[in-house]
Amino acid sequence: MIKVGVLFSTTGVTGAIGASQRLGTELAIAEINEAGGIDGRELVAVCHDPRSNPARYAQLAEQLVAQDGVNVIFGCYMSSSRIAVIPVVERWNRLLFYPTLYEGFEYSRNVIYTGAAPNQNSMQLADYMTTHHGPRVYLVGSDYIYPYESNRIMADLVLQRPGGARVGERYVRLGASEADFRVVIDEIRATQPDFIFSTVVGDATAAFYRAYAEAGFDPARMPIASLTTSEAEARQMGADVARGHYTAAPYFQSLDTPANQRALASLRRHHGADATANLCWEAAYFQVHMYAQALRRAGSDQIDALLPALLGSSFEAPQGTVRIDPGNHHTWLHPRIGRQRGDGEFAVVRASPAAVAPDPYLVNHILGDWTVKMTELEP
C-alpha cells in the first residue's frame, strides 16, 4: 500500500471546483489500482476537506505528513491555499502536485505545477480578445492574490495594443452575491469596455455572470473573458447565462481527442453519466498518472528518488501530450480559447498548434511572440 494525500476543498466558496479536482484525482487512482497498482501495491488516498480556508490547508497538510505519513500531496485550488501549504512541504521535504492555473512568478523544488502559467493562458486570451473585440478592458476579480496578479498581467498585455486601456478595476469578497456586483455593473455600464476580464472565483462566479445577464449586457458586443470560468461554473450559473463568454484553458470537456474520450468514458463509468470535467479536473487527473509513472521508475515516493524520474517525463493527457519541465517544475501545455456554446460546453475557437513551454516568470511577454500564435478554428 502507498498512501497519498488529497487536499481539495469540497465545501466552502470554492467547493464546486475543488470537488471536481478531487474527482479527477480519485478517478486516476481508481484507474491505476484497477490496472494492478504500482507493481502490485495499491494507491490509497488520504483525503481531507480544508473547507476553502487557507489556514486549514496548512494544518491539514501538516497532519497528512506528520500523522498520516504521506510523502506526496495532491491539492490546492486558490493561490492562498498553495502558499499556505508550501512551507509545510518544504520543511518536511515532501512533494505537492498543484493542478490549478495560477499567477506565476514562483518556484519551489517541492512543488510540481500542472496548471497553466500566464504565458499559457493570459497571453493567448489577451491576444484573442484585443484582436476580435478591442483593447479597452474592465478588470474584476475576487479579493486575494491570484486576481490581483493576473489582472496586473492582463492590463500590461492590453496596454501593448494601440488604444489599449484599463477602464476600471474592482475586487469583491470571496463568496460575493449578486448584490456585491452592483457597483461593478454600474461601472461597466458607464465605461462600456470592449471586454471584461474576470478573475472572480468560486461561487461568486455564477453571481457575477447572472448580474451581467440581468443588466441586459450583450456577450456579442461586450463579452466576459476569463481564465477561471469552466464547465463547473457554467453548470452553477446555467448554460444560458454562460452563453457567448470566453475562457482560455488547455482543456475543455468538448475536446475530440482519443485520450479525452477514454478519460470521459472512465469518468462516467465510475461516477455516472452526469459527471462533468473541466480544466482543473483534467490537471488533477493527469498529474496522478504522471506521479504513478515516475513511482514505477523510481521505486520510491521519497522526493529525492521521485524527482529525477518525474522531471522531463511526459504523458498523453486528455488535452494532448504534456511534459514536466525539469528547469522550473511547470508543465508544457496546449493553450486554447473556448467560447461557451449555451449547453454548458465550450466551442474551441483558437488552439495552439503545439504544446507551449511554461514561462512562469514571463521573461518574454510580448503579444507578438511566437508562443501566442494559435490556429483560428472559428470566427
N, C-alpha and C positions, 0 to 999 in steps of 0.2 A: 504494500500500500504506500502511495505517495500523496501526502496532503498538500493542498494548495489553498491559499487564502483568496476569498472572493469578497470584495468590499465595495458594493454598489448600493446606493440608496433606492429602496423600493417604496418608500413613503417620504412625505415632505414635498417641498416645492419642485424638486427635480425627480420625483418618484417615477413618473411615466418613462422618461428616457433612461433612468437608472435601471428600471425593471427590464427594459429591452437589452441593456448591456449584460445584466445578469443572465437573461435568457440566452444570449449568444454564447456566453461563457459556459453555461450548463449544457447547451447543445453540443459544443465541441468536446467537452469532457465525456458526454454520453457516447459520441461517435468514436472517440479514442478507446474507451473501455469496451465498446462492442467489437472493435477490431483487435482486441487482445491486450489493451492497455500498453504500458511501457515495458516491453519484454516480460509480459505476464503480470506485471504489477498494476493494480487498479489506481487510477487517479481519484482522489476523494476531495470534494470541495468542502472547505470550512467557511460557511457563509455568515456574514453579519450585515445588518442594516444600520448605517450611520444616521438615517433619517434626515439627510440633507444638511447635516450640521458639521462644519469643518472640525470643531473641537472633538466630536465623537469619532471622526475619521482617525485622528491622531491616537485617541485612546484605544480604538479597536484594532488599529494597525499594531500597536504595542502588544495588545492581547494576542493577536494572531501569531506574532513572533515569539513572545516570552512564554505564553501559556499553551497555545495551540501547536507550537513547534513547526510553523511553516517557514520555508525559505523563499518562496515566491508568492507575491500578491498580485492578483488581477483586480484593478479597481480605479475608482475616482471618475467623476464627471466634471464638476466645476474646478477651475484652476485653484480656487481657495482650498478645496479638499486635497488636491495633489500637493500643494505647497505645505499643507499640514502633515502629510504622510512622508514626504521626502526626508525630513530629519530623522524619522524613525528607521527607515530602511538604510539610510547612510550610517547611523550609529550602530546598527546591528549587522551591517554589511549584508543585507538581503536585497532582493530584486523586485521592483514594481513594474508591471506592464500597464501602461496608461493608454486606453483606447479612445481618446477624445481629441478632436481638433482643439488647438489652443493658440495662445498669442505669440509663441516662440520666445527667443532670447533666453534660452535656458539649456543647460546640460547637466546631467548627473550620471556618473558611472553606474549608479544603482537604479536607473530608470531606462526602460525601453518605450519609446514614444511611437505608437502605431496610428494615431490620428494625424490629421493634416497640419502642417506648419503653414504660416501665412503665404509662403511662395507657392503653395499647392492649392490654395482656395481664394484668398483675398485678392491676389494679383489678377487671377483669371476673372473673378467676379467684377472687379473694378474695370477691367478692360471691356468686358461684355456690356456692362450697364452704361458706361460712358459712350460706347460706340453706338448702342441701339436706342438709348433713352436720353442721354445728355449728361453733362458733367456737374450739375448742381445737386448736391446731396443733403438730406437731413438725416442726422445720426441719432438713434435711440437705442438705449441698452439698459440692462439690469445693473444695479449698483454694486459691482465688485470688479476685481482686477481684469478679468478677460475682456469685458466690454470696453473698458477704458482704453486698454492697449490695442484691441482690434479696431476700434473706431479711430484711434490715432493713425494707425497704419492705413485705413481706408481713406481718411482725409488727405494724408500725404500723397497717396496714389491719385486721387481725383484731382488734386491741385496741379498735377503734371499736365492735365489737359487744358487747352485754350478755353477760357471761360469757366474753368473749374472753381467751384465754391462750396464751402461748408455753410449752408444757410441756417442751420440750427443744430443743437445738440442737447439732449436731455437724458437723464437716468432715473429709473424708477426702482422702488424696493423689490426685492425678491418676493414672489407671490403677489405681485401687484394685480389689482382688479381693473375692470374696465373704467371705473371712476378715476383711477390713478392716471389714466391716459388722456383725460380731458384737456389738460394743458398741452400735451403733445399734439393731439388732434387739432386744437386751435392754432398752434404754431405752424403745423403742416398746411392748414388751410390758408394761413396768412402768407407763408413764404413760397408755396407752390414749387417745391423741388422737382427735379426731373425724376428722381427716385429716392426711396427711403432705405437706409441701411439699418437693419435691425440686429442687434446683439442681445435682445431680450431672450431669456432662457426660462425653462421650466413651465409651470402652469400659466405664468404671465404671458407667454407667447400667444396662447389662444385668446386671452383677454385683449391683447393689442390688436390682433387681426380682426377680431369681432368689432372692436371700437372703430377700426378703419372702415369696415364694411358698413356699419351703421351710420358713419359720417357721409356715406354716398360717394366715396372716392372710387376712381376707376383704375384698376390694375393695368389696363391697356395704355393709359396715359401716364400714370404715376405709380409704378409697382413698388412693392416691398421686396428688397433683396436681402438675403440672409445667408449665414454660414451654419446656423443652429436650428433652422426650421426644417424638420424632417417629416417622414411619414407618420411618426409617432405624434408630433404636434398637430399635423393635419387631421389626424383622427380625432384629437381632442377638440379642435375648433370646428370641425365639419368641413367636408370636401368643398362645398360651395363657397365657403368663406375663404378657403385657401386658393381657389382657382385663379390662375394668372400670375401668381407671385413666383419669385425665383429663389433658388438655393444653389450654392456652389458646394460640391462634395465629390469625393472619389467614388462613392457608391450610391446607387438608387435601387430600390427593390425591382424596378421595371427592367433592369439590365438583362439583355438576352445573351448571356454567356453560359457555356456548359457548366462551369463551376457554380455560377449563381443558381441555375436551375436545380443542380444537385443539392445545394445548400438549402434552398427554399423547400424542396421536396422533403428533405430530412427534418427541417423545422416543423412542417405541417404534420409529418408522421409522428413526431414526438409531442407536439403541443397543440395540434388541432388545426383545422382548415382556416380558422380566422386569425392565426398567428401572423404577425407582420414584421418586416425587417426594416432597418434604416442604417445610416452611415455608422452610428456608434455601435449598433448591434453587430455589423459586419466586422469592424475592427476588433471588437471584443471576441468575436468568433475566430477570426484567422490568427490572432495572436496566441491563442491557446494551442492551436495546431503547430505554430512555429516553435513554441516552447516544447511541445512534445517531440518534434523532430530533433531539436537540439539536445533534449534529455536522452534520447535514444543514442545519439552520437557520443555524448559526454559521459553517460553512465552515472551521473550525479547531478543533483539540483543545487549543489553549493555554487555560489556565484562565480568563483574563480575557475571552476570546471565548466560551468554552463556558458559563460560569456563567449569564450573562443568558438564554441560550436554554434552560437546564436548569431553573432555579428557577421555580416556578409551573407547570411543564409537567405533563401528565397522560398516562396510558397505560392501556389496557384490559388489565389483568393477569389471570392465572387466578383470583385471589381477587375481582376486581371492579376498578373504576376507582381507580387510585392517583394521588396528586399530590404533588410535592415542594414542601414549604412554603418559601417564599422567606425567611421570617423566621428559621428555625432549621435549615434544611438536612435536616430529618427528613421523613418521608413520611406522608401521610394513608393509613390502612389500615383494614381491616374486621375488627374483633375477633370471634372465635368461640371457643366452648368445645366440645371434642370428647371423646367417650368411646370408648376402644378397644373394638372390636366382637369381637375374638378371631380376626380373619382378617388382621390387620396393618393394617386400615383403621380410620378414626375415624367414628363417627356424630356429626354436629353436633347438640348438644343445646341450644345457645343461639347466637344470632347478632345482631350489631349491625344495626339497620335501615339504617344509612348509614355511610360512612367517618367515622372519628374523627380529629380533628386531633391531631397529635403535641404532647405537652406534656412534653418531656424533663426539665423541672425540677419536675414535679408541683406546679405553682402551686396547683392545686386537687386534693386527693387525698381528698375525702370520698366515701364509698361511695354516698351518695345522689345524687351529681352526675349530670346527665342523660347524660353520655357513657358511664356504666356501664350504662345501661338497655339491655337486649337482649331480643330476641324468644325466648320459650321454644319450642323445637321438639320436644323430647322430655322426659319426666319424668326 
